[in-house]
C-alpha cells in the first residue's frame, strides 16, 4: 500500500506528459495558425509565438508551402498569359489555380479548428521546417 502511494506521488512530480493547455491558450494558438493561412506572409507567426509546439510548426509549414506554390504558380501563369494566341487560356487557368489555393487554405483552417494535422493534397508533403 505504501508503494502504491509512493509511486503515485513520484509520477505526479515526474510530469510524464505535457500539461493540459488552457482553453484561452488553445484559442490563441488556433487564431495564430489560422492567420498564417489567411495571410500567407504571416506563416512565421506560429513559429515565433509557439516555437516548441509541433502543431504550430506543422501549420506554419503548411501555410508556407501554400505561399510558395502560389508565388511560383502566379509567376508561371503570369508569364504564360502574355503569349498572344493562348494567353486567354492561361489567364483562365490562373483563376482556377487561385481558387484551388483558396480551397487549400480553407482546408488548412478547418484542420486548425479541429486541432488536426492533416497534410494538404499534393503540396502537404513539402517539409520546410523540422
Secondary structure, 3 states (H helix, E strand, C coil): CHHHHHHHHHHHHHCCCCCCCCHHHHHHHHHHHHHHHHCHHHCCHHHHHCCCCHHHHHHHHHHHHHHHHHHHHHHHHHHHCCCCCCHHHHHHHHHHHHHHHHHHHHHHHHHHHCCCCCCCCCCCCCCCCC
